Amino acid sequence: MGTGSGICSQFMYKNETVVGTPVTPDHAYKHVSVGGTGLDLITVDDPGLGGCALVPTVDRTAKVAQQVSRDVELNVGTRNLGLIIKQMLGSSATPALISGSFYRQIHWNGDLAGKSLTVQFGFPETTATGTVRPFTINGAKITQWELSQARNELLKLRFTLDGWDETTATALATASYVGGTGATINEALRFNCFSAKIGGTPSVGSGLVSVAGGIEIKGCRGVSVKGVQPLRIDGFFSGGNGTKSEQLIAGDGFQQFTADLDVEFQDRTQLYDVLAAYTSFALEMSWIGKVDAGTSQFGKLSVIFPQAKLKTGSPMVTGPGGLDNKASVMAYGDPTNTLPAVQIVYENLDSAL
């Protein structure tokens, strides 16, 4: 049973109606690891002099605020991640029926104001009974994330949560995992589901960005797609009694979306010439599952940068083998506001986020 070990840990979450107001988590997702600082107490010590004390005395220290930071890693499946993707981008996506019982979520980068999660972790105590203790975080937002695909590995998602407070008084929610076997399975996305294309012409129809004429990147061995949300996470103000205000994009910088491509040097023109000319291009990375969930309906995750630039992309000699042509890509906004900086599409059997 894995009593008292990470085998019995759990990760659950739910969208908050009002930022910072806790709700009962109802989404469960199997995770690989949970790290980060956890509960972070902000304290002050009084270095006042007197009485020949060589160390500040214990009666002169106080907690003034608290916050929570957690890092979560999981393997990406074809189902049940829509709410996390929404929080990653600040999107307003809702699933739309496209065929049979198959739905499409279209996530564009947007404002995270008014969007937050209640997150609950279940941590088992290492004892004979292995009691799983709940740690529940309110006002949680995703400040940064990474989708990482290595050669012949599973697609991984890592993200950082910033929350207002943490309690152990909320009861442990019952974890129910989406999927089963066959058509309803939450299929793990992986390298043999992966495609990376460069170039082509992006366009928008019915709110969906598509790219016509993109070309598969030769020698691509993987990718790391990253997003950074420049949220103000130090919003402690008078009257807050030590609780931060909502984390907002409040002049701390721009949203940033990048991709690091792991490519073998097979064709100078596909990356180096684009870099040298500083040409704008579309980048499309997609994962399509292998299990048919209906009539030729396969779970899909795609990430599109409609307008991107290469920042690096020169070939490198690392030894007697094939040369590297690793490249860094940055997504940019559309001057006409027609295209998003990034779009993530998630297609599956999920009728709700």
SULSUL-V724939 format. One record per residue. N is the residue number from 1. RES is the residue in three letters. SS is DSSP state (@ for helix, = for strand, . for the rest). BURIAL is b if it has 16 or more other ideal C-beta (glycine too) atoms within 10 Angstrom, else e. Layout:
# SULSUL-V724939
n = (N & N)
res = (RES & RES)
ss = (SS & SS)
burial = (BURIAL & BURIAL)
This chain:
# SULSUL-V724939
n = (1 & 2 & 3 & 4 & 5 & 6 & 7 & 8 & 9 & 10 & 11 & 12 & 13 & 14 & 15 & 16 & 17 & 18 & 19 & 20 & 21 & 22 & 23 & 24 & 25 & 26 & 27 & 28 & 29 & 30 & 31 & 32 & 33 & 34 & 35 & 36 & 37 & 38 & 39 & 40 & 41 & 42 & 43 & 44 & 45 & 46 & 47 & 48 & 49 & 50 & 51 & 52 & 53 & 54 & 55 & 56 & 57 & 58 & 59 & 60 & 61 & 62 & 63 & 64 & 65 & 66 & 67 & 68 & 69 & 70 & 71 & 72 & 73 & 74 & 75 & 76 & 77 & 78 & 79 & 80 & 81 & 82 & 83 & 84 & 85 & 86 & 87 & 88 & 89 & 90 & 91 & 92 & 93 & 94 & 95 & 96 & 97 & 98 & 99 & 100 & 101 & 102 & 103 & 104 & 105 & 106 & 107 & 108 & 109 & 110 & 111 & 112 & 113 & 114 & 115 & 116 & 117 & 118 & 119 & 120 & 121 & 122 & 123 & 124 & 125 & 126 & 127 & 128 & 129 & 130 & 131 & 132 & 133 & 134 & 135 & 136 & 137 & 138 & 139 & 140 & 141 & 142 & 143 & 144 & 145 & 146 & 147 & 148 & 149 & 150 & 151 & 152 & 153 & 154 & 155 & 156 & 157 & 158 & 159 & 160 & 161 & 162 & 163 & 164 & 165 & 166 & 167 & 168 & 169 & 170 & 171 & 172 & 173 & 174 & 175 & 176 & 177 & 178 & 179 & 180 & 181 & 182 & 183 & 184 & 185 & 186 & 187 & 188 & 189 & 190 & 191 & 192 & 193 & 194 & 195 & 196 & 197 & 198 & 199 & 200 & 201 & 202 & 203 & 204 & 205 & 206 & 207 & 208 & 209 & 210 & 211 & 212 & 213 & 214 & 215 & 216 & 217 & 218 & 219 & 220 & 221 & 222 & 223 & 224 & 225 & 226 & 227 & 228 & 229 & 230 & 231 & 232 & 233 & 234 & 235 & 236 & 237 & 238 & 239 & 240 & 241 & 242 & 243 & 244 & 245 & 246 & 247 & 248 & 249 & 250 & 251 & 252 & 253 & 254 & 255 & 256 & 257 & 258 & 259 & 260 & 261 & 262 & 263 & 264 & 265 & 266 & 267 & 268 & 269 & 270 & 271 & 272 & 273 & 274 & 275 & 276 & 277 & 278 & 279 & 280 & 281 & 282 & 283 & 284 & 285 & 286 & 287 & 288 & 289 & 290 & 291 & 292 & 293 & 294 & 295 & 296 & 297 & 298 & 299 & 300 & 301 & 302 & 303 & 304 & 305 & 306 & 307 & 308 & 309 & 310 & 311 & 312 & 313 & 314 & 315 & 316 & 317 & 318 & 319 & 320 & 321 & 322 & 323 & 324 & 325 & 326 & 327 & 328 & 329 & 330 & 331 & 332 & 333 & 334 & 335 & 336 & 337 & 338 & 339 & 340 & 341 & 342 & 343 & 344 & 345 & 346 & 347 & 348 & 349 & 350 & 351 & 352 & 353)
res = (MET & GLY & THR & GLY & SER & GLY & ILE & CYS & SER & GLN & PHE & MET & TYR & LYS & ASN & GLU & THR & VAL & VAL & GLY & THR & PRO & VAL & THR & PRO & ASP & HIS & ALA & TYR & LYS & HIS & VAL & SER & VAL & GLY & GLY & THR & GLY & LEU & ASP & LEU & ILE & THR & VAL & ASP & ASP & PRO & GLY & LEU & GLY & GLY & CYS & ALA & LEU & VAL & PRO & THR & VAL & ASP & ARG & THR & ALA & LYS & VAL & ALA & GLN & GLN & VAL & SER & ARG & ASP & VAL & GLU & LEU & ASN & VAL & GLY & THR & ARG & ASN & LEU & GLY & LEU & ILE & ILE & LYS & GLN & MET & LEU & GLY & SER & SER & ALA & THR & PRO & ALA & LEU & ILE & SER & GLY & SER & PHE & TYR & ARG & GLN & ILE & HIS & TRP & ASN & GLY & ASP & LEU & ALA & GLY & LYS & SER & LEU & THR & VAL & GLN & PHE & GLY & PHE & PRO & GLU & THR & THR & ALA & THR & GLY & THR & VAL & ARG & PRO & PHE & THR & ILE & ASN & GLY & ALA & LYS & ILE & THR & GLN & TRP & GLU & LEU & SER & GLN & ALA & ARG & ASN & GLU & LEU & LEU & LYS & LEU & ARG & PHE & THR & LEU & ASP & GLY & TRP & ASP & GLU & THR & THR & ALA & THR & ALA & LEU & ALA & THR & ALA & SER & TYR & VAL & GLY & GLY & THR & GLY & ALA & THR & ILE & ASN & GLU & ALA & LEU & ARG & PHE & ASN & CYS & PHE & SER & ALA & LYS & ILE & GLY & GLY & THR & PRO & SER & VAL & GLY & SER & GLY & LEU & VAL & SER & VAL & ALA & GLY & GLY & ILE & GLU & ILE & LYS & GLY & CYS & ARG & GLY & VAL & SER & VAL & LYS & GLY & VAL & GLN & PRO & LEU & ARG & ILE & ASP & GLY & PHE & PHE & SER & GLY & GLY & ASN & GLY & THR & LYS & SER & GLU & GLN & LEU & ILE & ALA & GLY & ASP & GLY & PHE & GLN & GLN & PHE & THR & ALA & ASP & LEU & ASP & VAL & GLU & PHE & GLN & ASP & ARG & THR & GLN & LEU & TYR & ASP & VAL & LEU & ALA & ALA & TYR & THR & SER & PHE & ALA & LEU & GLU & MET & SER & TRP & ILE & GLY & LYS & VAL & ASP & ALA & GLY & THR & SER & GLN & PHE & GLY & LYS & LEU & SER & VAL & ILE & PHE & PRO & GLN & ALA & LYS & LEU & LYS & THR & GLY & SER & PRO & MET & VAL & THR & GLY & PRO & GLY & GLY & LEU & ASP & ASN & LYS & ALA & SER & VAL & MET & ALA & TYR & GLY & ASP & PRO & THR & ASN & THR & LEU & PRO & ALA & VAL & GLN & ILE & VAL & TYR & GLU & ASN & LEU & ASP & SER & ALA & LEU)
ss = (. & . & . & . & . & @ & @ & @ & . & = & = & = & = & = & = & . & . & . & . & . & . & . & . & . & . & . & = & = & . & . & . & . & = & = & = & = & = & = & = & = & = & = & = & = & = & . & . & . & . & . & . & . & . & . & . & . & . & @ & @ & @ & = & = & = & = & = & = & = & = & = & = & = & = & = & = & = & . & = & . & . & . & . & @ & @ & @ & @ & @ & @ & @ & @ & . & . & . & . & . & . & = & = & = & = & . & . & = & = & = & = & = & = & = & . & . & . & . & . & . & . & . & = & = & = & = & = & = & = & = & . & . & . & . & . & . & . & = & = & = & = & = & = & = & = & = & = & = & = & = & = & = & = & = & = & . & . & . & . & = & . & = & = & = & = & = & = & = & = & . & = & = & = & . & . & . & . & . & . & . & . & . & = & . & . & . & . & @ & @ & @ & . & . & . & = & . & = & @ & @ & @ & = & = & = & = & = & . & . & = & = & = & = & = & . & . & = & = & = & = & = & . & . & = & = & . & . & . & = & = & = & = & = & = & = & = & = & . & . & . & = & . & . & . & . & . & . & . & . & . & . & . & . & . & . & . & = & . & . & . & . & . & . & . & = & = & = & = & = & = & = & = & = & . & . & . & @ & @ & @ & @ & @ & @ & @ & @ & @ & @ & . & . & . & = & = & = & = & = & = & = & = & = & = & = & = & . & . & . & . & . & = & = & = & = & = & = & = & = & = & = & = & = & = & = & = & . & . & . & = & . & . & . & . & . & . & . & = & . & . & = & = & = & = & = & . & . & . & . & . & . & . & . & . & . & . & = & = & = & = & = & = & . & . & . & . & .)
burial = (e & e & e & b & e & e & e & b & b & b & b & b & b & b & b & b & e & e & b & b & e & b & e & e & b & e & b & b & b & b & b & e & e & b & e & e & e & b & b & e & e & e & e & e & e & e & e & e & e & e & e & e & e & e & e & e & e & e & e & e & e & e & e & e & b & b & b & b & b & b & e & b & e & b & b & b & b & b & b & b & b & b & b & b & b & b & b & b & b & b & b & e & b & e & b & e & e & e & e & e & e & b & b & b & b & b & b & b & b & e & e & b & e & e & b & b & b & b & b & b & b & b & b & b & e & e & e & e & e & e & e & b & e & b & b & b & b & b & b & b & b & b & b & b & b & b & b & b & b & e & e & e & e & b & b & b & b & b & b & b & b & b & b & b & b & b & e & e & e & b & e & b & b & e & b & e & e & b & b & e & e & e & e & e & b & b & b & e & b & b & e & e & b & b & e & b & b & b & b & b & e & b & e & e & e & e & e & e & b & b & b & e & e & b & e & e & b & b & b & b & b & b & b & b & b & e & b & b & b & b & b & e & b & e & b & b & e & e & e & e & e & e & b & b & b & b & b & b & b & e & e & e & e & e & b & e & b & b & b & b & b & b & b & b & b & e & e & e & e & b & b & b & e & b & b & e & e & e & e & e & b & b & b & b & b & b & b & e & b & e & e & e & b & e & e & e & b & b & b & b & b & b & b & b & b & b & b & b & b & b & e & e & b & e & e & e & e & e & e & e & e & e & e & b & b & b & b & e & b & e & b & e & b & e & e & e & e & e & b & b & b & b & b & b & b & b & b & b & b & b & e & e & b)
